[in-house]
Amino acid sequence: MLSFVVLAGQLLLLIGGAVFGSLVLLLLLVKWWLERPLRQPIGRVRAGGPFKGQAPDDDTYEVCIVGAGPAGSSCAYFSVKGGVKTLLLERKTFPRDKYCGDGVCTPAINILEEMGVMKTLKENNEVKFADAGGLVSPAGLSYIGASVEKLGNAAACAVKRLHLDMRMAFAARDAGASLLEEQDVIGAEFDDSRGIWTVKTEAGASYKARLLVCADGAPSRLATKLGYCTEAPKGISSRAFISGKHNTNFDGVCFYLKGALPGYCAIFRHPNDELNFCYYLIPCGKEGMCGDVSEKDLPRLHNYAIKEDPFVSAAIGKQAKIEPMKAAALRLARQGVSKSYGPQLLIVGDAAGQCDPLTGEGIHTAMIGGKQAALTIIEMSREGDYSEESCKVYEDRWLKEFGHDFPISVMGSWLLWKCPMLIDATAAEMQRQGDKMLALWAELMTCMKPKTYFLHPSIALPLGVAVVRRYLSTLIFGEAKRQL
């Protein structure tokens, strides 16, 4: 009998080991397959183009960038630093507002440091680094900690777009770019015989350039008119600044409310103890839907969270002064833009759908895209070649930098919508592991690490166990009421 028990135990261990090994192998294979773009070689700008060795005429720029947001300004800054004659056109006059969550992730922080913009933001008390943050899951499991203790630096900071866009545009101007404000671009025409774009404004002005960069935001009137953007943005976000007395004692927390998944709302702390409350609706499921809700539900969801959700309303309190809701469109995961380049043309930032389809964040991807565009522009200027083949190098670069993550982010959004328990399990793991798990989550959600890292066995298997643990707990004890 004893020998039978021993044999049975050994057999179970063998089976368990085989199952475990198979899971590890499967995860590694899926991760390897999804990371194929990282191993793809990047093309090269074609050498010896028709403009090589030819300086542009006095009335012509090498590149005209339409839109002085994070994408356009970063592109302008790095282009002019590379010796490219650069024109940057902005529709409004700085300072001007943009409706946004105002969260700036680590990759963007690094670019702001490189541009000298972060120094200016700090000197003017226009940035607040997120030292304490976390999440609240659909079931009400929460964890707030200090990921900065594990990462060494804050994973994100909050900067009002009123300040960020102005500082970036002025940095590009100070570096040598020609920044022109109040330039409402209504169209652009390409002279194929001369290889020159003519960009036209509402006021009747026109500008000539060898290369055109569309960086005019999610609606992108210019890319739409030129036929590169074929549909309106399908995502949407809200914003409301909150001042006065409130109860928030953290720097940034994401609240995942079950009815709006895979969307979420968040509170970020600005300097002078001001808050930004924002709500993101992520396209998912049926056409025109963001999970179980649609764009028209945003005002209801926004106001419900502020007034009724036990976690959000408790953080805001009853004495805070809340700005009326503002809203802005989101173009995620290349939606409606099959390619971000053409003959002597690049599309950058929100206009190209470079927003993360899991988080809705687009500031850091816009800056990375802008910088990668600039690096390509510098090479094209040097070789005198702005052909479609050379412009494609830019798309290869941004896909390798962050765009390769979009498919798994889209998959992640669908999983969050269909299985909210994944976020519950993540919050439970944070409660169990502490800031170590929070730091990992922060790295993945702020583009410090690729989303495919979720599939690493050291991450995926513990999360899988946490999901099973959470499922059994719900099965036995029932789902607890969402409360503080």
C-alpha positions as CSV (number, residue, x, y, z in Angstrom):
1,M,0.0,0.0,0.0
2,L,2.8,2.4,1.0
3,S,4.6,1.7,-2.3
4,F,1.4,2.5,-4.2
5,V,1.0,5.8,-2.4
6,V,4.7,6.7,-3.2
7,L,4.2,5.7,-6.8
8,A,1.0,7.7,-7.1
9,G,2.7,10.7,-5.5
10,Q,5.7,10.4,-7.9
11,L,3.3,10.2,-10.9
12,L,1.4,13.3,-9.8
13,L,4.6,15.2,-9.4
14,L,5.7,14.0,-12.9
15,I,2.3,15.1,-14.4
16,G,2.4,18.4,-12.5
17,G,6.0,19.0,-13.7
18,A,5.0,18.2,-17.3
19,V,2.0,20.6,-17.1
20,F,4.1,23.3,-15.5
21,G,6.9,22.9,-18.1
22,S,4.4,22.9,-20.9
23,L,2.8,26.2,-19.7
24,V,6.3,27.8,-19.4
25,L,7.2,26.7,-22.9
26,L,3.8,27.9,-24.3
27,L,4.2,31.3,-22.7
28,L,7.8,31.7,-24.0
29,L,6.7,30.6,-27.5
30,V,3.8,33.1,-27.5
31,K,6.1,35.8,-26.2
32,W,8.7,35.0,-28.9
33,W,6.0,35.1,-31.6
34,L,4.6,38.4,-30.5
35,E,8.0,40.0,-30.3
36,R,8.8,39.2,-34.0
37,P,8.7,42.9,-34.9
38,L,11.6,43.5,-32.5
39,R,13.7,41.2,-34.5
40,Q,12.8,42.6,-37.9
41,P,15.6,44.6,-39.6
42,I,14.8,48.3,-40.1
43,G,15.1,49.6,-43.6
44,R,17.5,52.3,-44.7
45,V,17.0,55.7,-46.2
46,R,17.8,55.5,-49.9
47,A,21.2,57.0,-50.7
48,G,21.9,59.7,-53.4
49,G,18.4,61.2,-53.8
50,P,17.5,64.0,-56.2
51,F,18.0,66.7,-53.5
52,K,21.4,65.5,-52.3
53,G,23.9,68.4,-52.0
54,Q,21.1,71.0,-52.8
55,A,20.2,73.5,-50.1
56,P,16.5,74.5,-50.3
57,D,15.5,77.9,-51.7
58,D,15.2,80.8,-49.3
59,D,11.4,80.5,-49.3
60,T,11.4,76.7,-48.9
61,Y,11.9,74.5,-45.8
62,E,13.2,71.0,-45.7
63,V,10.4,70.0,-43.5
64,C,7.1,71.6,-42.5
65,I,5.4,70.2,-39.4
66,V,1.7,70.9,-38.9
67,G,0.8,70.9,-35.2
68,A,3.0,71.9,-32.2
69,G,1.8,69.4,-29.7
70,P,4.2,66.8,-28.1
71,A,4.6,64.9,-31.4
72,G,5.2,68.0,-33.6
73,S,7.4,69.9,-31.2
74,S,9.7,66.9,-30.4
75,C,10.0,66.2,-34.2
76,A,10.9,69.9,-34.8
77,Y,13.4,70.0,-31.9
78,F,15.4,67.0,-33.0
79,S,15.1,67.8,-36.7
80,V,16.6,71.3,-36.3
81,K,19.2,69.9,-33.9
82,G,20.3,67.7,-36.8
83,G,20.8,70.6,-39.1
84,V,17.4,70.4,-40.9
85,K,15.7,73.7,-41.9
86,T,12.4,73.2,-40.0
87,L,9.1,75.0,-40.0
88,L,6.6,74.3,-37.1
89,L,3.0,75.6,-37.5
90,E,0.5,75.9,-34.6
91,R,-3.2,76.6,-35.1
92,K,-3.6,78.6,-31.9
93,T,-1.4,80.9,-29.7
94,F,0.5,79.6,-26.8
95,P,-0.3,79.1,-24.0
96,R,-3.3,77.1,-25.1
97,D,-5.2,74.2,-23.4
98,K,-5.6,70.6,-24.5
99,Y,-8.0,68.2,-22.8
100,C,-5.9,65.3,-21.6
101,G,-5.2,63.2,-18.5
102,D,-1.8,65.1,-18.3
103,G,0.1,61.9,-17.3
104,V,3.6,61.9,-18.7
105,C,5.4,58.5,-18.5
106,T,9.1,57.7,-18.1
107,P,10.0,57.5,-21.8
108,A,8.5,61.0,-22.3
109,I,10.3,62.2,-19.1
110,N,13.6,61.1,-20.6
111,I,12.9,63.0,-23.9
112,L,11.8,66.2,-21.9
113,E,15.1,66.0,-20.0
114,E,17.0,65.7,-23.3
115,M,15.2,68.7,-24.7
116,G,15.9,70.8,-21.6
117,V,12.1,71.1,-21.1
118,M,11.9,69.3,-17.8
119,K,14.4,71.7,-16.2
120,T,12.1,74.6,-17.2
121,L,9.0,72.8,-15.9
122,K,10.6,72.2,-12.6
123,E,11.8,75.8,-12.3
124,N,8.3,77.1,-12.9
125,N,6.6,74.5,-10.6
126,E,4.7,73.1,-13.5
127,V,5.3,69.4,-12.9
128,K,4.5,66.9,-10.1
129,F,6.2,63.6,-10.0
130,A,4.1,60.6,-8.9
131,D,5.8,59.1,-5.9
132,A,2.7,57.4,-4.4
133,G,0.1,55.7,-6.6
134,G,-1.7,52.5,-7.3
135,L,-5.1,51.1,-8.5
136,V,-8.6,50.1,-7.4
137,S,-10.0,47.0,-9.1
138,P,-13.6,46.4,-10.3
139,A,-14.3,44.4,-7.1
140,G,-12.9,47.2,-4.9
141,L,-9.5,45.6,-4.2
142,S,-7.0,48.4,-3.9
143,Y,-3.3,49.0,-3.3
144,I,-1.5,52.3,-3.1
145,G,2.2,52.3,-2.6
146,A,5.5,53.9,-3.6
147,S,6.8,52.3,-6.7
148,V,9.5,55.0,-6.8
149,E,11.2,53.1,-3.9
150,K,11.7,50.1,-6.2
151,L,12.2,51.9,-9.5
152,G,14.6,54.6,-8.2
153,N,12.6,57.2,-10.1
154,A,8.9,58.1,-10.5
155,A,7.3,56.1,-13.3
156,A,5.2,59.1,-14.3
157,C,4.6,62.8,-13.6
158,A,1.7,65.2,-14.1
159,V,2.0,68.3,-16.3
160,K,-0.8,70.4,-17.6
161,R,-0.9,70.5,-21.4
162,L,-1.2,74.2,-21.1
163,H,2.4,74.2,-19.9
164,L,3.8,71.1,-21.5
165,D,2.9,72.0,-25.1
166,M,4.1,75.6,-24.8
167,R,7.5,74.6,-23.2
168,M,8.1,72.0,-25.9
169,A,7.2,74.3,-28.8
170,F,9.4,77.1,-27.3
171,A,12.3,74.6,-26.9
172,A,12.0,73.7,-30.6
173,R,11.9,77.4,-31.4
174,D,14.9,78.2,-29.2
175,A,16.8,75.3,-30.9
176,G,16.4,77.0,-34.3
177,A,13.0,75.9,-35.7
178,S,10.7,78.5,-37.2
179,L,7.6,78.5,-35.0
180,L,4.6,80.3,-36.4
181,E,1.4,80.5,-34.3
182,E,-2.1,81.2,-35.4
183,Q,-1.6,79.1,-38.5
184,D,-4.8,77.2,-39.2
185,V,-3.8,74.8,-41.9
186,I,-6.6,74.0,-44.3
187,G,-4.8,71.9,-46.9
188,A,-1.6,71.0,-48.7
189,E,-0.8,70.4,-52.3
190,F,2.2,68.4,-53.8
191,D,4.0,69.5,-56.9
192,D,5.3,66.2,-58.2
193,S,7.5,67.8,-60.9
194,R,9.4,69.9,-58.3
195,G,9.0,67.6,-55.3
196,I,7.6,70.4,-53.2
197,W,4.7,70.7,-50.8
198,T,2.7,73.9,-50.6
199,V,0.9,74.2,-47.2
200,K,-2.1,76.6,-47.1
201,T,-3.7,78.3,-44.1
202,E,-7.2,79.7,-43.5
203,A,-5.7,83.3,-43.5
204,G,-4.3,82.8,-47.0
205,A,-0.7,82.3,-46.1
206,S,1.3,79.5,-47.8
207,Y,4.5,77.7,-47.0
208,K,6.8,75.5,-49.1
209,A,8.7,72.4,-47.9
210,R,10.2,69.2,-49.3
211,L,8.7,67.1,-46.6
212,L,5.3,67.4,-44.9
213,V,4.7,66.1,-41.3
214,C,1.1,65.8,-40.1
215,A,1.1,66.1,-36.3
216,D,-2.3,67.8,-35.9
217,G,-3.9,65.5,-33.4
218,A,-6.4,62.7,-33.3
219,P,-9.0,64.2,-35.8
220,S,-6.1,65.1,-38.1
221,R,-7.9,67.3,-40.7
222,L,-4.8,67.3,-42.8
223,A,-4.1,63.6,-43.0
224,T,-7.9,63.1,-43.6
225,K,-7.9,65.5,-46.5
226,L,-4.8,63.9,-48.0
227,G,-6.6,60.5,-47.8
228,Y,-4.3,58.8,-45.3
229,C,-6.8,58.9,-42.4
230,T,-10.0,57.2,-43.4
231,E,-12.3,57.3,-40.3
232,A,-13.0,59.4,-37.2
233,P,-11.4,58.5,-33.9
234,K,-13.4,55.9,-31.9
235,G,-12.0,56.5,-28.4
236,I,-12.8,59.4,-26.1
237,S,-11.6,60.8,-22.8
238,S,-12.8,63.4,-20.3
239,R,-11.0,65.8,-18.0
240,A,-12.0,68.0,-15.0
241,F,-9.5,70.0,-12.9
242,I,-10.3,69.9,-9.2
243,S,-9.2,72.6,-6.8
244,G,-9.9,73.6,-3.2
245,K,-10.2,71.2,-0.3
246,H,-10.1,67.5,-1.2
247,N,-9.2,64.2,0.5
248,T,-6.6,62.9,-2.1
249,N,-3.4,61.9,-0.4
250,F,-1.8,60.1,-3.4
251,D,-0.2,61.3,-6.6
252,G,-1.9,59.0,-9.1
253,V,-4.5,56.2,-9.0
254,C,-6.4,54.3,-11.7
255,F,-9.9,53.3,-10.9
256,Y,-11.4,50.4,-12.9
257,L,-15.2,50.6,-12.7
258,K,-16.8,47.4,-13.9
259,G,-19.4,49.0,-16.2
260,A,-16.9,50.9,-18.3
261,L,-14.2,48.3,-18.8
262,P,-11.8,48.2,-20.5
263,G,-11.9,51.9,-19.8
264,Y,-11.0,53.4,-16.5
265,C,-10.9,56.7,-14.7
266,A,-7.9,58.2,-12.8
267,I,-6.9,61.0,-10.5
268,F,-3.5,62.7,-10.9
269,R,-2.1,65.3,-8.6
270,H,-0.7,68.5,-10.1
271,P,1.5,71.1,-8.3
272,N,-0.2,73.3,-5.8
273,D,-2.4,70.4,-4.7
274,E,-4.7,70.6,-7.8
275,L,-6.1,67.4,-9.2
276,N,-7.0,66.2,-12.7
277,F,-9.8,63.7,-12.9
278,C,-10.1,62.0,-16.2
279,Y,-12.1,59.1,-17.7
280,Y,-10.9,57.0,-20.7
281,L,-13.3,54.9,-22.9
282,I,-11.3,52.4,-24.9
283,P,-12.8,51.0,-28.2
284,C,-13.5,47.3,-27.8
285,G,-16.2,44.8,-28.9
286,K,-18.9,45.8,-31.4
287,E,-18.4,48.7,-33.9
288,G,-18.9,52.0,-32.1
289,M,-18.7,50.5,-28.7
290,C,-16.2,50.8,-25.9
291,G,-16.9,47.5,-24.2
292,D,-20.5,47.7,-22.9
293,V,-20.7,51.5,-23.2
294,S,-20.3,54.0,-26.0
295,E,-19.0,57.5,-26.5
296,K,-22.3,59.1,-25.6
297,D,-22.1,57.5,-22.1
298,L,-19.0,59.4,-21.1
299,P,-20.8,62.4,-19.3
300,R,-22.9,59.9,-17.3
301,L,-19.9,57.8,-16.3
302,H,-17.7,60.8,-15.6
303,N,-20.3,62.4,-13.3
304,Y,-21.3,59.1,-11.6
305,A,-17.7,58.3,-10.7
306,I,-17.2,61.8,-9.1
307,K,-20.5,61.7,-7.2
308,E,-21.3,58.1,-6.5
309,D,-18.4,55.8,-6.7
310,P,-17.3,55.1,-3.1
311,F,-13.5,55.3,-3.9
312,V,-13.5,58.3,-6.3
313,S,-16.0,60.4,-4.4
314,A,-14.2,59.7,-1.1
315,A,-10.9,60.9,-2.7
316,I,-12.4,64.1,-4.0
317,G,-14.6,64.9,-1.1
318,K,-17.6,67.2,-0.8
319,Q,-15.9,70.6,-0.6
320,A,-13.7,70.4,-3.7
321,K,-14.3,72.8,-6.7
322,I,-14.8,70.7,-9.8
323,E,-14.4,72.0,-13.3
324,P,-17.2,71.1,-15.8
325,M,-16.3,68.1,-17.9
326,K,-14.2,68.6,-21.1
327,A,-13.7,65.8,-23.6
328,A,-11.3,64.9,-26.4
329,A,-11.1,62.2,-29.1
330,L,-8.7,59.3,-28.9
331,R,-7.3,57.5,-31.9
332,L,-5.7,54.3,-30.7
333,A,-3.6,51.5,-32.2
334,R,-3.4,53.0,-35.8
335,Q,-7.2,53.1,-36.1
336,G,-8.1,54.4,-39.5
337,V,-4.5,55.0,-40.5
338,S,-3.1,52.0,-42.4
339,K,0.3,53.6,-42.9
340,S,2.0,56.6,-41.3
341,Y,4.0,57.6,-44.4
342,G,3.8,58.4,-48.0
343,P,5.9,60.1,-50.7
344,Q,7.6,63.0,-48.9
345,L,5.1,62.6,-46.0
346,L,5.1,61.5,-42.4
347,I,2.2,61.2,-39.9
348,V,3.1,61.5,-36.3
349,G,1.5,61.2,-32.8
350,D,-2.3,61.0,-32.3
351,A,-2.8,61.7,-36.0
352,A,-1.2,58.4,-36.8
353,G,-3.1,56.6,-34.0
354,Q,0.0,56.1,-31.9
355,C,-1.9,56.0,-28.6
356,D,-1.7,52.9,-26.4
357,P,-4.9,50.8,-26.9
358,L,-4.7,49.4,-23.3
359,T,-4.2,52.7,-21.4
360,G,-5.2,55.4,-23.8
361,E,-1.9,57.2,-23.1
362,G,-0.4,59.0,-26.0
363,I,2.0,61.7,-24.8
364,H,5.0,59.4,-24.5
365,T,4.3,57.6,-27.7
366,A,3.8,61.0,-29.5
367,M,7.2,62.1,-28.3
368,I,9.0,58.8,-29.2
369,G,7.3,58.9,-32.6
370,G,8.3,62.6,-33.1
371,K,11.9,61.8,-32.2
372,Q,12.0,58.7,-34.5
373,A,10.5,60.9,-37.3
374,A,13.3,63.5,-36.7
375,L,16.0,60.9,-36.9
376,T,14.6,59.7,-40.2
377,I,14.3,63.3,-41.5
378,I,17.9,64.0,-40.7
379,E,19.0,61.0,-42.7
380,M,16.7,61.9,-45.6
381,S,18.1,65.4,-45.6
382,R,21.6,64.2,-45.6
383,E,20.9,61.8,-48.6
384,G,18.6,64.2,-50.3
385,D,15.9,61.5,-50.6
386,Y,12.3,61.9,-49.3
387,S,10.8,59.1,-51.3
388,E,8.1,56.8,-50.0
389,E,10.7,54.1,-49.5
390,S,12.8,56.3,-47.3
391,C,9.8,57.6,-45.4
392,K,8.9,54.0,-44.5
393,V,12.0,53.8,-42.4
394,Y,10.2,56.1,-39.9
395,E,7.3,53.6,-39.6
396,D,9.7,50.7,-39.1
397,R,11.4,52.6,-36.3
398,W,8.3,53.6,-34.3
399,L,6.8,50.1,-34.7
400,K,10.0,48.7,-33.3
401,E,10.1,51.3,-30.4
402,F,6.5,50.8,-29.2
403,G,4.0,49.9,-32.0
404,H,4.9,46.2,-31.8
405,D,3.1,46.2,-28.4
406,F,-0.3,47.3,-29.9
407,P,-1.6,43.8,-30.8
408,I,-1.1,42.5,-27.2
409,S,-2.5,45.7,-25.8
410,V,-5.6,45.3,-27.9
411,M,-5.8,41.7,-26.7
412,G,-5.3,42.9,-23.1
413,S,-8.2,45.4,-23.5
414,W,-10.5,42.6,-24.6
415,L,-9.4,40.4,-21.7
416,L,-10.0,43.2,-19.2
417,W,-13.5,43.7,-20.6
418,K,-14.4,40.1,-20.6
419,C,-12.5,39.1,-17.4
420,P,-12.4,41.9,-14.8
421,M,-11.0,39.3,-12.4
422,L,-7.6,39.9,-14.0
423,I,-7.4,43.4,-12.5
424,D,-8.8,42.0,-9.2
425,A,-6.0,39.4,-9.2
426,T,-3.4,42.1,-10.0
427,A,-4.6,44.2,-7.1
428,A,-4.6,41.1,-4.9
429,E,-1.0,40.3,-5.9
430,M,0.0,43.9,-5.0
431,Q,-1.6,43.5,-1.6
432,R,0.4,40.2,-1.2
433,Q,3.8,41.3,-2.7
434,G,3.6,45.1,-2.0
435,D,5.6,47.7,-3.9
436,K,7.5,45.1,-5.9
437,M,4.4,44.1,-7.8
438,L,3.2,47.8,-8.0
439,A,6.6,48.7,-9.6
440,L,6.3,46.0,-12.2
441,W,2.7,47.1,-13.0
442,A,3.9,50.7,-13.3
443,E,6.8,49.6,-15.7
444,L,4.4,47.7,-17.9
445,M,1.7,50.3,-18.0
446,T,4.0,53.3,-18.6
447,C,5.9,51.7,-21.5
448,M,9.1,51.2,-19.5
449,K,8.8,47.5,-20.5
450,P,6.9,46.0,-23.4
451,K,3.5,44.5,-22.7
452,T,4.8,41.1,-23.8
453,Y,6.7,41.0,-20.5
454,F,3.3,40.1,-19.0
455,L,3.8,36.7,-20.8
456,H,7.1,36.0,-19.0
457,P,6.6,32.9,-16.9
458,S,7.8,34.8,-13.8
459,I,4.9,37.2,-14.2
460,A,2.2,35.2,-16.0
461,L,2.2,32.1,-13.7
462,P,1.9,34.0,-10.4
463,L,-0.9,36.1,-12.0
464,G,-2.6,33.0,-13.2
465,V,-2.4,31.5,-9.6
466,A,-3.8,34.8,-8.3
467,V,-6.7,34.7,-10.8
468,V,-7.5,31.1,-9.7
469,R,-7.3,32.2,-6.0
470,R,-9.6,35.1,-6.7
471,Y,-12.1,32.9,-8.5
472,L,-12.2,30.4,-5.7
473,S,-12.6,33.1,-3.2
474,T,-15.5,34.6,-5.1
475,L,-17.1,31.1,-5.6
476,I,-16.9,30.3,-1.9
477,F,-17.6,33.7,-0.3
478,G,-19.4,35.5,-3.1
479,E,-18.5,38.9,-4.7
480,A,-18.1,41.6,-2.1
481,K,-19.8,44.9,-2.5
482,R,-17.6,47.6,-3.9
483,Q,-16.9,49.8,-0.9
484,L,-14.2,51.5,1.1
